[in-house]
């Protein structure tokens, strides 16, 4: 069955609690969505034409797959597994500082999403590893995760999205509420195959004095769309948002970031970078809205893209909407190839042109990794990068 | 060691060097002086292999394994691995690339080229720390991005550090003294003097006599209008300081 044929069912059953109009548009009528501004430029025809089966009812995983999943666990973190569209309590580490409640199971007979609620226990430092993925080809999976971080809690989250590389469609949503004076650092690292489609939505709200760093690392997938909505509701809340996509071949990645700054003296600082090779296409669409209540707010947004080939394309749309006075806001965008003078400088020290370009590309990414405060998350992100480099060298 | 013969060079279809002849032997220090826009920096960049410059005539013979080889046939990185070094007038900033990784990558590229084993991270750190003392640089510069946030003097010292680490056979130092205060000039000059040996050669490109007070040249050349118009010993630089360049250009 083609994905487009499932579309009418989404309207009734896909239980997005706070869907943006654009998601409804895509899920309910993907044929029409292709023409709308929110989805312009994305090769949605490839999605709507996909032959996909619904995720099957929950089945026991083979011991080989279980071993592979366990080998991806991160030491010192509470590892929770969503595999083949279902939460896997048997594989997950249920005992830990994060309480887990499975609120709805995906159903083979309708479009219901697997829904999991996660609650950090007050006063505890939480290290959480969410591992989502699949080993089935030509299926679509949908899941939703609600994460609550109570007042004054501190939480570090690594969300790894993996697969075996078979063509599939992932629909996911993560909603996070960060309490007063609580902090969250979250790294979502995507590691999908070249034939996969990933549509993910992140919604995060911050209370007074809450602190967030969200980093999205994307390197796989034929088409990736990541919608991020940040709401700085609280006074003095701080949200740093970062992203890095590294694309080649005919991959497309679309970062769609909307930030509502509502609290007094709230601060947001955003840096998104893209590295594009081959005929890949990277889109950054970042909109910051500083609302009338956000007196004394400040925001910075920067998008930088590195084009490694003459056929790669970057579309950048930083947008700023200021609805009050007494704010400080900057935004900018820069796209271009590696600087010839930098390449020559490295070559003049004996580094071959390819090695020079490789070092400069690595350097371009360094700034993103330096933004990670947690040493454990930084190590995980660097591992992700090393795996990508190994893939490039193999090719 | 290096012989430049009738070198003519264009950049963006405009000829900037109109036939340069210069011979540099091992153990020698040459100074090239000249008015602004005379082609001094172009000459150094052509020797280092900058892709913006097009050689239209002439050759640059360089001894590799005791045989003269036309340097112009080699890519910039191959020249560097064979011991040609350019200290930049404006050292390039490379955000995100630590000085340590940069230096070690360059050093190990040369080691590999010469069939020697690469140096481990720990051994290289010890090695480079001894070299940093030559130019009075602190260890924390190693972990900072290349030239980012460095003062003008620190950038020039970093160039000499790279020279010390790579031990080139011939070095072109393009206005290494520009923008340096008196103390930095002395530190950089001391570093250059310590790297001077009978096995290597240096070509100092400068506007001022003051660098030559510290680093005594064997030959001084005046480059004007894309040609070498005068050659002499160290006393020529003193004469230029007194009289300027006009008397040579008439």
Contacts between the chains, C-beta under 8 A, distances in Angstrom:
chain1	res1	chain2	res2	distance
A	340	B	51	7.2
A	340	B	52	8.0
A	341	B	92	5.4
A	342	B	92	5.6
A	342	B	94	5.7
A	344	B	49	7.9
A	344	B	50	5.8
A	344	B	51	6.7
A	344	B	76	6.3
A	345	B	88	7.0
A	345	B	91	7.7
A	345	B	92	4.0
A	345	B	94	7.1
A	346	B	94	7.6
A	346	B	102	7.4
A	346	B	106	7.7
A	347	B	49	7.3
A	347	B	75	7.2
A	347	B	76	4.1
A	347	B	77	4.3
A	347	B	80	6.9
A	348	B	48	5.1
A	348	B	49	7.3
A	348	B	76	5.6
A	348	B	77	7.7
A	348	B	80	5.5
A	348	B	85	7.7
A	348	B	86	5.4
A	348	B	88	7.9
A	349	B	80	5.7
A	349	B	102	7.4
A	349	B	106	3.9
A	349	B	109	8.0
A	349	B	162	6.3
A	349	B	166	6.8
A	350	B	77	5.6
A	350	B	80	3.9
A	350	B	81	4.4
A	350	B	106	5.1
A	350	B	109	4.5
A	350	B	110	5.1
A	350	B	113	7.4
A	350	B	166	6.9
A	351	B	77	5.8
A	351	B	80	8.0
A	351	B	105	5.9
A	351	B	106	5.9
A	351	B	109	5.5
A	352	B	77	5.0
A	352	B	109	7.2
A	353	B	75	7.2
A	353	B	77	6.6
A	355	B	105	7.0
A	355	B	109	7.1
A	356	B	77	7.4
A	359	B	97	5.9
A	359	B	101	7.4
A	359	B	102	7.4
A	359	B	105	6.4
A	360	B	94	7.0
A	360	B	97	7.1
A	362	B	96	7.3
A	362	B	97	7.4
A	363	B	94	6.0
A	363	B	95	6.4
A	363	B	96	3.2
A	363	B	97	3.9
A	363	B	145	7.5
A	364	B	96	6.1
A	365	B	96	7.2
A	366	B	95	7.7
A	366	B	96	3.5
A	366	B	97	7.4
A	366	B	145	7.9
A	367	B	95	6.9
A	367	B	96	5.7
